Amino acid sequence: MATQAGLSGIDVRAVVSELSALLPLWINKVFQFGGATMGIRLNGEEHARHLLVIEPGTRTHLVHELPEPPKIPPPFAMFLRKYLAGGKILGIRQHGLSRTIIFDIGKGGTTLHLVIELYDAGNVVLCDEGYTILRPFSFQRFRERDIVPGAQYLMPGNDPLLLDEEGFARFLAGVDREIVKALAVGALLGGNYAEFICRETGIDKNTPSASVDATVIRNAIFDLVHRAESARDPVIAKEGCVPFVTTETGELKRFPTFNEALDAFYQPKAPKAKGIKKAVPKRSKEEVIRDYQEKALVKFNKKITELGRITEAIYENYQLVSDIIGTLDQAGPVHGRRSTGSSGITGQALPLRSSQSIRPMHRSSSTWVRR
C-alpha cells in the first residue's frame, strides 16, 4: 500500500507494469526541483506526452503536471540531460520485489541504465551498459556496496521473490518471528499486503514463520504480483492508495489507472483561501495614458470651478472686503500684523499711506495691488 511514507514493492510492480505498457518512449527533458525531487518529460508514439515525477526514497509515477523548474538547472539535471536527452527507453523493470526501478535507455549505440531507489534515503543512479556507475545523485558508502562514480552498481539482495521453492522455504524457516512480520519485512511486502496474504490463505498472522506451508505462502505472493501486473482496480482508501482492493471497509475512491490514483493521493493540500482576487484585465500603454489624462482633466476642471466661485464671492462683496483690508492695514502697527510687499521684507509692519488704495488687476483675477 502506498502511504505518505512511500510505495511498497507491490505498488512499484503496478507502476512499472503501467509504464511498460506505454513503450516505446523517448526522453525529452530532465528536470530537478527543490531538494532531490526530479521530473522527466517523456514523448510517446502519436505525439503522446507524459510527465514522470521522481522522489528518491518515496515515489515514482506519472503526474498531470510537474512543479515549476528553476531557471538555472542544477548540475545533476544538466548531467542527465547530456546523457539521456533524446534517448529511447527500451525497457522499464523492477528488481524482484525491491523498491528499485531500472530504466534501460538506448542512445548513441549503447545502453544506459537509470536506477531509481525508493527505499531508505533513496537515490538516482546513472550507470553504463555494464552497470558501472557514471554518477549518482547522492554519493553513498555502505558496508556491502559503494554508490560512487566508477564503482560497480550492485542490486539489493535478500529478495525472496527471486528464490526458488526450496530457497523460499529456507527463508521462512530461518526467520524467528510471526509470519505476518516475516512477509512484511523479510519478503518486502509491507504490513498491508502481508496481512492480506494471511487473510487470503487463512493462516493466523501470529503463526511462527517456520511453521507455515512455504508453498502456500509463495503461491499467494505470486498471485499478488500477478494482480499488480494485470488485474488492477486502483483505489484510494482511508489507509492509503492500492492498485487493487485489499479491504472492503471504509470509503473507496476508484481511478482508471494506478498512476492516476497515486497522482491524486500525493497531491499537496491546497492552503486555505484568503479571498478570491478579481482578475484585472491587462491594458495597453495607450489606454493607461488616456486614463491618466482623463483623470487629470477632471482634476483641473474641478480646480477652475472652485477658484471661480472664490473670485465671484470677492467681487460680490467688494466694498466689505475693501473696508476690512483698510481697517487691518490701519491697525497693523498696533496689533503687530505682518504684511508682505514687493520689497520682500517680512516680519515688519508696512502701513499704507493715505494716498494708497486697493484695486483689482482685472475681473478674472483674485490678485490685488496697491496704488
Disulfide bonds with the S-S distance in Angstrom:
none
